[in-house]
Amino acid sequence: MAIAKRGFQKCLYDGGMSSTYVKRTVNNLRRLITASGKSAREVAHAAGIDESTISKYLSGQRQPQIDVLEKIAKGLGADFQEFFKP
């Protein structure tokens, strides 16, 4: 997990949302929410975050943050590494 986190953090600093790595993370977030059968609101509630955070990640208005992705993974009942799969 540490390697994925380091790579993701480097990506945030180097390329912003244009980075392939961040786009992949957002696409995986979308995939995991859909696969869970939950709404973004339900996932946000389970993760203890505001629904607008997920919405902004999905729309590209905000870059995903590691600590929030960890909460979302927990709310989804998913492995954190799922966000970084190709």
PyMOL commands that set and color helices and strands:
alter all, ss='L'
color gray80, all
select helices_A, chain A and resi 2-18+20-36+40-47+51-59+66-76+80-84
alter helices_A, ss='H'
color red, helices_A
deselect
rebuild
show_as cartoon
